[in-house]
Amino acid sequence: MISLEIKNLAKSFGFRKVFEGINFSLGEKESLVITGKNGSGKSTLLKILAGLLRPSKGEVNINLDSQIKNRGERRKLISFASPDLSLYDELTALENLEFLAKVQGLDFKPDELNKKLDEAGLKGRGEDQVLSYSSGMKQRLKYLFALLNEPKILLLDEPGSNLDEPGLFLLDNIIAEQKKRGILVLATNDKREIKYGDKILNLDQQGFSFIS
């Protein structure tokens, strides 16, 4: 069993306070949607959870099978997908996937990765350079990256960005599977995506209280 616990989290950039006093906990098969106006800190909070940024104050604890995991161990449990994450445009989609798999210590055969590309609606495009991809196709590829290690905790920033209707259907399936497997946290202002959360954290509200 896995759980995510946030204690008195705060973040500032210089003299600019982004947020403070954030507390919440999530257990296995629970999901949280983070909302708030632009600049409220949604993406910043996700990056802190992912270990890409350090908080100015507070703690992020991940407990797996009654053991609190250290920073290095957490990286194997978490995946993060965001529209602003960069891909290697000069490489093919398959080469991108192969590289990331090796970085994560995962072993996939080309046929296995091509099957994943097919399932993501990128059939026949594995040998194409990513620079030829549309923004929506790149978004699908980023989801494949995030799901390679079957993460216990999946973090999604603006998940529906750049996706067409088939892409949104794919997103629905990804989220449904993650909610069966572990923990889901996503940041969005899209009303359609609010439904994905068992809990909602609105960063605009005084005290950052949950809305059921």
N, C-alpha and C positions, 0 to 999 in steps of 0.2 A: 504494500500500500504506500502511496505517496501523498505528501501534503506540501503546500506552499504557504508560508507565513511571513507577513510583512509587519514590521514593528516600527512605528513612529518614523516613517520614512520622510526625508526632506531632501530637496535639491535646489541649489542656487548656482548661478553662473556669475561670479564676481559679486556685485552688490544686488543683482537681480534675483529675487526669490521666485522660483518656478512653482513649487508646492511645498507643503509641510504637513506633518501630523497625519500621515496616511497609515492606516492600520487595517489589515484584512487577512483572512485565512481561507484557503480553498483545499478541499479534499479531493480524492480520486473521483472522477466522473462529474466534477463540478466545473462550471464555466463562469467567467466574469467578463462583462463588457465595460470598457472605460470610455466615457463620453466627456465632452467639454468643448468650449469654443477654441478656435485656433490660438495657439500660444499658451494653453492651459497646462500643458505638460504631458499629454497623452503618449506621444512618441518617446519622450524622455523617460517616462515611467517604464515603458516596455523595455527600453534599452538597459535600464538598471536591472530589471528582472532577468534579462538575457545575459547580464554580466559584461555588457559593452561599455557601460558607464558606471562610475562609483557614486553612491549617494553622498550627499553632504552630511547626512545624519541618518541613523536608523539601521535596521538590519533586514536582510532577505535570507530566510532560512528554508531549506528544502530537506524534508525528512522522508527517507525511503526505508521502509521496513524497520522503523523505530531507530534509525540512525541519521543524524544530521550530516549532510554531505558538505565537503569543503569545496572551494572555488573550482578546483580542477575537476572534481567528480561531477559537479553540477553541469558542466559543459556537455557531458555525455547524455544528460537527461533532458536538455532543453534545445528546442529549435525555434528560430525566429525568421519570419518572412515579412518583408516590407517593400513598398514600391521603390524606395530610394537605395536599396541594396544593389551593388554593382555586380554585373556578370562580366566574363571575359569575352568581349564581343568578337575578338579575332579567332576564338576557338569555336568548334562546332558544339551543338547542344550535348552530344554524346561525350565529347572531350571535357566539357564543363562538369558533367555528372561524374565521369571517371575520376577527375581530379579531386572533386569534393569528397567522393567516397574514400579515396586513399588518405586524404587529410584526416578523415574521421576514423580511419582504421577499419573501414568496411570493405568487403570483398564481393563485388558483383561482376558477373560475366556480361559482355556487351549485349547478348540476347536478353538478359534480365532487365538491363537499363532501357533497351529499345521497347520492351513491353511496357515499362513504366511511362515512357514517352507516348506510346499509343493510348494508354489509359488516360493520359492528361490531355488528349486531343491534339497531340503533336505527331501523329503518325506520318512517317515518311520524311520528317524534318530533322531527324537526329544527326545527319551528316551535313546539315546546313550551318554556316557560321551564324552565330547569334546576332551579329550586326544586321542580318537580313530579317530578323524577327520583328513583328509588331510589338507594341507595348503590352498588349494583352497576352501574346504568346510568351513574352519574357516573364510576365506575372505567373503564368502556368508553370514555367520552368523553375521559378523561385519556389513554388510550392513543392515541386519534386525534390529540390534541394533540402527543404525543411523536413520532408517526410522520409528521407532515406534511412535515418536511424530509428524510425518509429518512435518518436520522442514521447517521454512521459508527460512533458509540459510543452505545449505548442503556443507560441506567441505570434499574433498576427496584427499588423498595423495596416489599417484601411484595406481590409482583405478583398473587397469587391472592386478596387480601383482598376480601371482599364479593361474590365472583363465584359464580354458580351453575354447573351443569355445562356449559351451552352457553358461558358466559363463560370457563370454564377451557379449553375446546376452542379458543376464539378465542386465548387466551393461548398455548397450545401452538403455534399457527400463527404468531403474532407472533414468538415466540422462534426458531422454526425459520427464518423468513425473515431475522431479524437475524443469526443465526449463519452464514448464507450471504453476507450483505452486509458485515459489519464485526465489531465487538466488542460483547459483551454482558457487563454486570456487574449482578448482582442480589443483594439482601440478603433473607434469609428464615430462619425457623426451621421452616418447613413441610417435613417429610420428603419430600413428594411433589415439591417443587421443587428438591431437591438434585440431581436427575438432570439439570437444565439446565446444570450446570457441567462444563466440561472440567477445571477446577481448583476446589478448595475452600479458602477461607481461614477458619479458625476463630479468632475473636478471643479465645476463652477459653483457648487453648493457649499455653503458654510459648513465646515466640519467634515466635508467629503463623505457624507453618509450614504449608505446603500439605499437603493430604491428597489423594492421587490416588484 
